[in-house]
Amino acid sequence: MPSPTDRRYTKEHEWVRVEDDLGTIGITDYAQDQLGDIVYLELPSPGTQVKQLDKLGEIESVKAVSDLYSPVSGELVEVNQEVNDRPELVNQSPYEEGWLVRVRLADPAEVDKLLSAEQYDELIAQAQET
Amino acid sequence: MSSGQASTLRRTALYAQHLALGGRMVPFVGWEMPVQYKGIVEEHHAVRQRVGLFDVSHMGRLELTGPDAASFLRGLVTYDIAPLEVGKGHYALVCQEDGGILDDVYVFRLADERFLMVANSANADRIRDWARQYLRPSLQATVEDRQAETVMLALQGPDAHRYLARLVPPLAKGLRPRGCAEVSLAGVTLFFSRTGYTGEDGIEIILPSTAGIILWKWFVEHGVQPCGLGARDSLRLEAALPLYGNDIDTTTNPFEAGLGWVVTLDDGADFIGREALLRIREAGVQRHLACLKAQERGVIRPGHAVLHSGRRVSELTSGGFSPTLGVSIGMAYLPTELVSVGTELQVDVRGRPLRAQVVKRPFYKRPKAG
């Protein structure tokens, strides 16, 4: 299934959906599939300043732990409490209910540096060939 | 076996079934095995709540036959298997001369002069060669390797017995725990044992490969959840069952691993490692395998350092997330003074100290059958 076109992607398999100056961030379906059953999430608190492509937190699955990177710079304003209590939401609904954090964008133009849905799909197609 | 694309990994006869069921294949001790199908947690819960099916064909299967088979086998393993009844099995260890553990195995008596020994897949060839090496020509016994021509399935969970009853009505009254039986079905000989590696009730089945594929499909068609190596590990860890290569190996002796109960030293029979184990029992152990439970979020994993009062005392031999308990668990060899239940420890998880506590073994015990 092609990745949703209403958002942009990083090479590290995060997505950001921008509405005005607010960016909702999560991980892609490919990422949750690779990780397997997610059991813990380490996410920063609201008020934290984040920078594009800096480490945002960690996602721990039964198999392994993976670093989470921020697709955008700005102030973290909201954390999805649902996924804290039910990490399996990220596996079940990575693009909707399984969103992770919201960031108030410091520089909306940054988003242009990220991959489009098409470019991201190419990236994972190549990864699966190897 | 392997065909088509070049692959140095071995494949069981059920390989095509795993692919057809969406199994995610990974290398495991030289075999290409499914780590999961639907997901580790879902498969884990299926076994605890209903029934799950594992392909364990990569495990070693040796048949020892002959008038001297019993005494030969007694000399190979730590447990006194000589008085084992026909139709019974027992857990045992194969040790080296210095008492270090070469493998943990299951021995079944099929007849007065016929035994089956099931070994870990990692040690299958080594144990077979070890047995043949120790088989003196003067002994009337043979060692046959049954792995290549058979499939081995583990059907595990509270509902497993229902499938056994449907499949083999004569066994509907069930096998005794650790009991085994050979049954002829449609001209094929099947071996059943009431054993497993999950902490749930269940059966293990050995049969010729072609029939094994048919049986696997029959279980799946009748609603049994296929389960992979991921769930196999989380299930056995909750049951605090040791994993060879992690919790036990040639550097560990049975007593410090809590396996003294399968070492028979007082029957007078000689076995490989007996002298060393007598000395170790006499001297007592300095450390002991203990169960650790995390007291906060995070997953403790094999290799993570264990600290007591800031001092590193050990490292985890096993670790992971427990779906049944909803928290992380693990095992480590601790100095004997720290082994008591309730001892507060810390596990170094990627530089962060995670609070953990020694708990009573096992982490999970299945409810008594109603």
Boltz contact constraints between the chains, C-beta under 6 A:
constraints:
  - contact:
      token1: [A, 37]
      token2: [B, 39]
      max_distance: 6.0
  - contact:
      token1: [A, 37]
      token2: [B, 40]
      max_distance: 6.0
  - contact:
      token1: [A, 37]
      token2: [B, 41]
      max_distance: 6.0
  - contact:
      token1: [A, 39]
      token2: [B, 321]
      max_distance: 6.0
  - contact:
      token1: [A, 40]
      token2: [B, 297]
      max_distance: 6.0
  - contact:
      token1: [A, 60]
      token2: [B, 299]
      max_distance: 6.0
  - contact:
      token1: [A, 62]
      token2: [B, 40]
      max_distance: 6.0
  - contact:
      token1: [A, 62]
      token2: [B, 321]
      max_distance: 6.0
